[in-house]
Amino acid sequence: MVYVTGDCHGNFGHLGALRLLGAEDVVILLGDVGVNYDLGKRDKGAKVSLNRLGPTFLCVHGNHEERPENILGYEIVENDMGSFYQDARYPNILFCMDGNVYTIEGRTFLVLGGAYSVDKPWRVANRWHWFESEQMDDATKTRIRERWFGTKVDVIVSHTCPYRYMPREAFMQGLDQNTVDNSMERFLDECEQNIAYGAWFCGHWHLYKRIDKLTFLYQDIVGIHN
């Protein structure tokens, strides 16, 4: 069985029901998982907790975490779903690569991680954790355009959403939207217009909402049924 849920930020209480699942079950976490955030003891404890739950977790890259390829201890591993980054100490936690398509229980999943942090100025000013790699780089965007535009996948999973679906009701109050970098959302607009898909799931916005074929998830857990 395949499940999808939104941002955890290191808090996995809402995943308690997943203890009944086994490693053959897959849970896709739509970014900001919270296990590559402080790069220290907090992360280690979060990884231990998540790894113990039972299912296999596939993590999309969010904007409040470092990319695993920039962290000591992660290596590329291959399985029947595709290629991932993994820390061997936590075998149930796999990090997806942006622009890769994974085959899970007969379905194809295109992963489009990354987003801009609207709290970036505050985090930088206060020397809090902010990662320059939070957004998808231009080389990856180009690879996606060349490889996947004009094709079809069953499911797209991303951290943020296409620009035309941005939930204005979730915008941070008092923030001048002219200061926000929407380049990732605009790129996802390109993807939405040029890649045929059956369903799309995203996190980032901390709400539950369905519009057209797109579902926003936060602490909701949705099963993808055959």
C-alpha positions as CSV (number, residue, x, y, z in Angstrom):
1,M,0.0,0.0,0.0
2,V,1.1,3.6,-0.7
3,Y,0.3,6.5,1.5
4,V,1.0,10.2,1.2
5,T,1.2,12.9,3.9
6,G,2.5,16.4,4.4
7,D,5.1,18.3,6.4
8,C,6.2,16.8,9.7
9,H,8.9,19.2,10.9
10,G,10.2,16.4,13.1
11,N,6.9,15.8,14.8
12,F,5.6,12.3,13.9
13,G,2.6,12.0,16.3
14,H,0.1,11.9,13.5
15,L,1.9,8.9,11.9
16,G,1.2,6.7,14.9
17,A,-1.4,4.6,13.0
18,L,1.3,3.6,10.6
19,R,2.9,1.4,13.3
20,L,0.6,-1.3,11.9
21,L,2.3,-1.2,8.6
22,G,5.4,-3.1,7.5
23,A,8.5,-2.3,5.4
24,E,6.6,-3.4,2.3
25,D,4.3,-0.4,2.7
26,V,5.4,3.0,1.4
27,V,4.7,6.4,2.9
28,I,5.6,9.5,0.9
29,L,6.5,12.5,3.0
30,L,6.0,15.7,1.0
31,G,9.0,17.7,2.3
32,D,10.0,19.4,5.5
33,V,10.3,16.0,7.2
34,G,12.5,17.4,9.9
35,V,15.3,14.9,10.0
36,N,17.9,16.9,8.2
37,Y,17.3,20.3,9.9
38,D,19.7,21.0,12.7
39,L,22.3,18.4,11.5
40,G,22.9,17.3,15.1
41,K,21.3,15.5,18.0
42,R,17.8,16.7,17.2
43,D,18.0,15.2,13.8
44,K,19.4,11.9,15.1
45,G,16.5,11.5,17.5
46,A,14.0,12.3,14.8
47,K,15.6,9.7,12.4
48,V,15.5,7.1,15.1
49,S,11.8,7.8,15.8
50,L,10.8,7.8,12.2
51,N,12.8,4.7,11.3
52,R,11.2,2.7,14.1
53,L,7.6,3.3,12.8
54,G,7.8,0.4,10.4
55,P,6.9,1.4,6.8
56,T,9.4,2.6,4.2
57,F,9.4,6.4,4.1
58,L,10.2,8.2,0.8
59,C,11.1,11.8,1.5
60,V,10.5,14.7,-1.0
61,H,12.8,17.7,-0.5
62,G,11.3,20.6,1.4
63,N,12.6,24.2,2.1
64,H,13.4,23.6,5.8
65,E,16.0,21.0,5.4
66,E,19.4,20.3,3.9
67,R,19.7,18.1,0.9
68,P,21.1,14.6,1.8
69,E,23.8,14.8,-0.8
70,N,25.3,17.7,1.2
71,I,25.3,15.7,4.5
72,L,28.1,13.2,5.5
73,G,26.8,9.7,5.8
74,Y,24.3,9.6,2.9
75,E,25.0,7.3,0.0
76,I,23.1,6.5,-3.2
77,V,21.2,3.2,-3.0
78,E,19.2,1.3,-5.6
79,N,16.1,-0.8,-5.2
80,D,13.2,-1.9,-7.4
81,M,11.6,1.6,-7.0
82,G,14.6,3.6,-8.2
83,S,17.6,5.5,-6.8
84,F,17.6,7.2,-3.4
85,Y,19.9,8.8,-0.8
86,Q,20.1,6.7,2.4
87,D,21.9,6.8,5.7
88,A,22.5,3.1,6.3
89,R,21.8,3.5,10.0
90,Y,18.2,4.4,9.2
91,P,17.3,1.9,6.4
92,N,13.5,2.7,6.4
93,I,14.1,6.4,5.4
94,L,14.9,7.1,1.7
95,F,15.3,10.5,0.1
96,C,14.0,11.0,-3.4
97,M,16.0,12.8,-6.1
98,D,14.3,15.7,-7.8
99,G,13.3,14.9,-11.4
100,N,13.4,11.2,-10.9
101,V,10.4,8.9,-11.6
102,Y,9.9,6.1,-9.2
103,T,7.8,3.0,-9.8
104,I,5.8,2.0,-6.8
105,E,3.3,-0.8,-6.9
106,G,3.0,-0.5,-10.6
107,R,2.5,3.3,-10.6
108,T,4.9,6.0,-11.7
109,F,5.7,8.9,-9.4
110,L,7.5,12.0,-10.5
111,V,9.3,13.9,-7.7
112,L,9.6,17.7,-7.8
113,G,11.0,18.9,-4.5
114,G,12.1,22.3,-3.2
115,A,10.6,25.7,-2.4
116,Y,11.4,29.2,-1.2
117,S,11.3,30.0,2.5
118,V,9.3,33.1,3.1
119,D,11.0,33.3,6.6
120,K,14.4,33.3,5.0
121,P,15.3,36.9,6.0
122,W,14.4,36.2,9.7
123,R,16.3,32.9,9.7
124,V,19.4,34.5,8.1
125,A,19.3,37.5,10.4
126,N,19.1,35.4,13.5
127,R,21.7,32.9,12.3
128,W,19.0,30.1,12.3
129,H,19.1,27.2,10.0
130,W,18.6,28.2,6.4
131,F,19.9,26.1,3.4
132,E,21.0,27.6,0.2
133,S,20.0,24.4,-1.6
134,E,16.4,24.7,-0.6
135,Q,15.1,25.3,-4.1
136,M,15.5,23.2,-7.2
137,D,18.5,24.3,-9.3
138,D,18.4,25.3,-12.9
139,A,20.2,22.3,-14.2
140,T,17.6,20.0,-12.6
141,K,14.8,22.1,-14.1
142,T,16.4,21.8,-17.5
143,R,16.8,18.0,-17.1
144,I,13.1,17.7,-16.2
145,R,12.0,19.8,-19.2
146,E,14.1,17.7,-21.6
147,R,13.2,14.3,-20.1
148,W,9.6,14.6,-18.9
149,F,7.8,17.3,-20.9
150,G,5.5,15.6,-23.3
151,T,5.3,12.4,-21.3
152,K,2.8,11.0,-18.8
153,V,3.1,9.8,-15.2
154,D,0.5,8.4,-12.8
155,V,1.3,10.7,-9.9
156,I,3.3,13.9,-9.3
157,V,4.5,14.6,-5.8
158,S,6.1,18.0,-4.9
159,H,6.7,20.2,-1.9
160,T,5.0,23.3,-3.1
161,C,2.4,23.7,-5.8
162,P,2.0,25.1,-9.3
163,Y,1.7,28.9,-9.3
164,R,-1.9,28.9,-10.6
165,Y,-3.0,26.8,-7.6
166,M,-1.2,28.8,-4.9
167,P,-3.7,29.0,-1.9
168,R,-3.9,32.8,-1.3
169,E,-5.8,32.0,2.0
170,A,-2.6,30.4,3.4
171,F,-0.3,33.4,2.6
172,M,1.5,34.8,5.7
173,Q,-0.3,37.9,6.9
174,G,1.6,41.1,6.7
175,L,4.2,39.8,4.3
176,D,4.8,41.8,1.1
177,Q,4.2,39.2,-1.5
178,N,6.4,41.2,-3.9
179,T,9.4,40.0,-1.8
180,V,8.6,36.3,-2.3
181,D,10.4,34.2,-4.9
182,N,7.8,32.3,-6.7
183,S,10.1,30.8,-9.3
184,M,9.6,27.2,-8.1
185,E,5.8,27.6,-8.3
186,R,6.1,29.0,-11.8
187,F,8.3,26.1,-12.9
188,L,5.7,23.7,-11.5
189,D,3.2,25.6,-13.7
190,E,5.3,24.6,-16.6
191,C,5.3,21.0,-15.4
192,E,1.6,21.0,-14.9
193,Q,1.0,22.2,-18.4
194,N,3.5,19.9,-20.1
195,I,3.3,16.6,-18.2
196,A,0.2,14.5,-18.3
197,Y,-0.6,13.1,-14.8
198,G,-3.4,11.3,-13.0
199,A,-3.0,12.9,-9.6
200,W,-0.8,15.5,-7.9
201,F,0.0,15.8,-4.1
202,C,1.9,18.6,-2.4
203,G,2.7,19.9,1.1
204,H,4.3,23.1,2.2
205,W,1.2,25.2,2.7
206,H,0.0,23.5,6.0
207,L,-3.6,22.9,4.9
208,Y,-5.8,20.3,3.4
209,K,-7.4,21.2,0.1
210,R,-8.4,19.5,-3.1
211,I,-8.7,21.4,-6.4
212,D,-8.9,19.7,-9.8
213,K,-6.4,16.8,-9.6
214,L,-4.2,18.5,-7.0
215,T,-4.4,17.7,-3.2
216,F,-2.7,19.8,-0.6
217,L,-1.8,17.7,2.5
218,Y,-0.5,18.7,6.0
219,Q,-1.1,16.2,8.8
220,D,-3.6,14.2,6.7
221,I,-2.7,10.7,5.5
222,V,-4.1,9.6,2.2
223,G,-3.9,6.1,0.8
224,I,-3.4,5.6,-2.9
225,H,-5.5,2.6,-3.8
226,N,-5.2,0.2,-6.8
